[in-house]
Amino acid sequence: MANQSTGLTRIYKAAGYSVKGLTAAWKNEAAFRQEAVVAVIAIILAFWLDVGAIERILLIGSVVLVVVVEIINSAIEAVVDRIGSELHELSGRAKDMGSAAVLITILLAVFIWATVLW
């Protein structure tokens, strides 16, 4: 089914789908809620800290990246769960890789924060 919308209508609909996705992540994913709360606190802290513009962008960007990767991970998990509930090696691998991506971005964020604050 092709999307027939163009111009501002397409942008408006896309924004609606994005809000719907954020709402679903907030309602259904505890990890997303936890990371979103930490991200809000970290962003506020980044503005409070006496750092330069580039450092502030790195601090904020790193925590936003964690939230983005968590949403992608949640999407992968939802698709795998939709396909079937039986255990399958590829399903487990997909979920594990999504989780690993979140872990790597968390470690990156910790590294960036530690380096900037050092």
C-alpha positions as a printed NumPy array, in Angstrom:
array([[  0.   ,   0.   ,   0.   ],
       [  1.701,   3.153,  -1.226],
       [  1.375,   6.409,   0.678],
       [ -0.553,   8.812,  -1.552],
       [  0.067,  11.875,   0.613],
       [  2.408,  14.6  ,  -0.585],
       [  3.743,  17.915,   0.666],
       [  2.534,  19.239,   4.002],
       [ -0.065,  16.484,   4.348],
       [  2.664,  13.839,   4.218],
       [  4.748,  15.724,   6.794],
       [  1.722,  16.128,   9.071],
       [  0.866,  12.423,   8.847],
       [  4.502,  11.413,   9.401],
       [  4.639,  13.583,  12.532],
       [  1.473,  11.895,  13.771],
       [  2.998,   8.452,  13.252],
       [  6.109,   9.57 ,  15.132],
       [  4.046,  10.78 ,  18.093],
       [  2.146,   7.494,  18.006],
       [  5.47 ,   5.611,  18.126],
       [  6.774,   7.674,  21.036],
       [  3.502,   7.133,  22.902],
       [  3.675,   3.374,  22.29 ],
       [  7.293,   3.258,  23.473],
       [  6.398,   5.178,  26.639],
       [  3.373,   2.97 ,  27.401],
       [  4.919,  -0.402,  26.579],
       [  8.656,  -0.202,  27.214],
       [ 10.002,   0.202,  30.753],
       [ 13.582,   0.574,  29.467],
       [ 12.489,   3.451,  27.213],
       [ 10.781,   5.211,  30.132],
       [ 13.865,   4.812,  32.326],
       [ 16.239,   6.026,  29.629],
       [ 13.95 ,   8.926,  28.708],
       [ 13.859,  10.119,  32.328],
       [ 17.644,   9.84 ,  32.59 ],
       [ 17.964,  11.689,  29.265],
       [ 15.801,  14.586,  30.453],
       [ 17.84 ,  14.895,  33.645],
       [ 21.107,  14.65 ,  31.7  ],
       [ 20.002,  17.281,  29.177],
       [ 19.071,  19.688,  31.956],
       [ 22.418,  18.972,  33.625],
       [ 24.239,  19.559,  30.312],
       [ 22.767,  23.054,  30.134],
       [ 23.672,  23.71 ,  33.773],
       [ 27.304,  22.607,  33.407],
       [ 29.96 ,  25.146,  32.532],
       [ 31.108,  23.566,  29.258],
       [ 31.564,  24.828,  25.732],
       [ 29.057,  24.459,  22.936],
       [ 30.758,  21.439,  21.361],
       [ 30.963,  19.63 ,  24.698],
       [ 27.289,  20.409,  25.393],
       [ 26.32 ,  19.032,  21.977],
       [ 28.31 ,  15.859,  22.69 ],
       [ 26.706,  15.433,  26.115],
       [ 23.169,  15.938,  24.824],
       [ 23.713,  14.031,  21.592],
       [ 25.047,  10.986,  23.389],
       [ 21.996,  10.614,  25.636],
       [ 19.59 ,  11.307,  22.775],
       [ 21.364,   8.588,  20.792],
       [ 20.694,   6.099,  23.611],
       [ 16.965,   6.894,  23.444],
       [ 16.918,   6.58 ,  19.644],
       [ 18.661,   3.195,  19.706],
       [ 16.295,   2.009,  22.455],
       [ 13.321,   2.865,  20.234],
       [ 14.878,   0.916,  17.353],
       [ 15.564,  -2.005,  19.69 ],
       [ 11.956,  -1.943,  20.887],
       [ 10.766,  -1.934,  17.269],
       [ 12.931,  -4.976,  16.494],
       [ 11.546,  -6.782,  19.541],
       [  7.957,  -5.942,  18.569],
       [  8.425,  -7.277,  15.038],
       [ 10.073, -10.467,  16.289],
       [  7.289, -10.993,  18.834],
       [  4.668, -10.355,  16.125],
       [  6.141, -13.064,  13.911],
       [  5.729, -15.758,  16.546],
       [  6.144, -16.712,  20.169],
       [  8.105, -19.928,  19.572],
       [ 11.796, -19.884,  20.344],
       [ 13.991, -19.497,  17.293],
       [ 17.723, -18.907,  17.067],
       [ 17.365, -16.001,  14.62 ],
       [ 14.688, -14.308,  16.73 ],
       [ 16.915, -14.536,  19.788],
       [ 19.879, -13.271,  17.793],
       [ 17.922, -10.259,  16.517],
       [ 16.782,  -9.35 ,  20.025],
       [ 20.27 ,  -9.849,  21.46 ],
       [ 21.823,  -7.656,  18.76 ],
       [ 19.301,  -4.897,  19.431],
       [ 20.124,  -5.101,  23.112],
       [ 23.849,  -5.006,  22.331],
       [ 23.321,  -1.836,  20.276],
       [ 21.666,  -0.188,  23.273],
       [ 24.518,  -1.286,  25.543],
       [ 27.128,   0.114,  23.158],
       [ 25.384,   3.492,  22.985],
       [ 25.072,   3.607,  26.772],
       [ 28.794,   2.887,  27.096],
       [ 29.515,   5.584,  24.504],
       [ 27.398,   8.085,  26.449],
       [ 29.175,   7.209,  29.705],
       [ 32.55 ,   7.586,  27.975],
       [ 31.604,  10.977,  26.514],
       [ 30.247,  12.28 ,  29.828],
       [ 33.302,  11.023,  31.744],
       [ 35.692,  12.539,  29.211],
       [ 33.945,  15.924,  29.115],
       [ 33.584,  16.137,  32.882],
       [ 37.162,  14.971,  33.524]])
